[in-house]
Amino acid sequence: MIRYLLFSLLGFLGSALVLLIVRTMWYNFRSNLLRRKAHPDVIDVTPIPHKHSNRLYIIAWLLLGLGASAYIMNHMDDTTRTKATYIPAHIDAEGNFVPAQQINPNNEEKTAP
């Protein structure tokens, strides 16, 4: 149970970390482009309105994080697919070697492991 929780948190928060890294790289790239432009001779002192956090970024993080968590939870299944009986390799009463087998109780089919 704890393993499921840890992997789900990793999927949820890992996507946030990846998006944060991509967003930071984009802001650095954009600020480098703005810094390379020629500086004007007049200094503008008008106040710049504060920007709220990018809602698209938060929505993308939530969707990607929830999707990754759902994918991880869906693919982490502990139930066995078939309950087969394993018969190890042995030597029968006549001295012949019998290879290992798995017997499925549903269809009584013998398969090699």
N, C-alpha and C positions, 0 to 999 in steps of 0.2 A: 504494500500500500504506500509506504513512504517512497519507494522507488518510483511509483507512478507519479506521485506528487512532485518529486525532485525533477524528473524528466519533463513534466508538464511545465513547471516553472522555468526550466532551462529553455524550453521551446517558446514560452511566452516572453520571457525577459531577454532571451538571446536575439529575438527579432528586433526588440527595442534597441539593443546595443548595436546591431548591424545598421539599423536605420539612423541611429545617432551618429555613427561613424560616417555614413554616406552624407548626411546633412552637414556635418562639420566640414567634410572635404569640399562640398559644394560652396559653403560660405567662405572658406579659405580661398577657393578658386575665384569666386566673385569679388572678394575684397582685394585680391592681387590684381585683378583686372581694373578695378576702380583706382587702386593706388598708382598704377602705371599711367593713367591719364594725366594730362598736364594740369597742374594746379592753377586755379584762377588767381588773378591779382587782387581781387576783392574778397574779403573774408565775410562770409554770410553768417550772421549770428541769430537768425530766426530760429525759434524753438522747433524741434522736430517732434511730432506726436509719437507717443510710445506705441509700438506695435505689440499686439497680443501674440501669444504663441501660435504657431501655424496650426490651424485646426486640421488641415489636410494631413499633416505629419502625424498628429495624434490619432486620427481616424485610420490612417494606413497602419500605424503601429498596432492599434487594437485589432484590426481585421487580420493582419498578418500573425500577430501573437495568438489570437484565439484560434485561427486556422492551424497554426503549428501545434498548439496544445491539443486540439481535437485530433489531429493526425497522429500525434504521439500516443494519446490515450487509446485511439482506435487500433493501433498496430501493436500495442503492448498487451498481449493476451496470454495469460498463464494456462488456460485450459488446454488439455491435450486434444489433438484432433481425433485420434482414434485410440481406444483403449485396447492395445494389442498385448498379447502375452509373448514374452521373449523366451525362447528356448535356446540356451547357449549350445555351442558346438560340443559334441560328446562322441563317445564310442558306444555303439549299441551292443546288445548281448552276443551278436555274432562276431564282434571285433571290427566292424566296419565304421569308418569315420562318417559322422552325420554333421553337416554344416549347421551353423546357427540359423534359426528361423524365427519369424514373428507370425503368430496366429491371431487373426482378427476374429473376435467372437461373433460379430454380426454375420459375416459371410463364410466363416470357417476357411478362409483362403490363407495359404501359407506363402510367405514372401521372404526372400533373403534380406537381411538388414543392410 
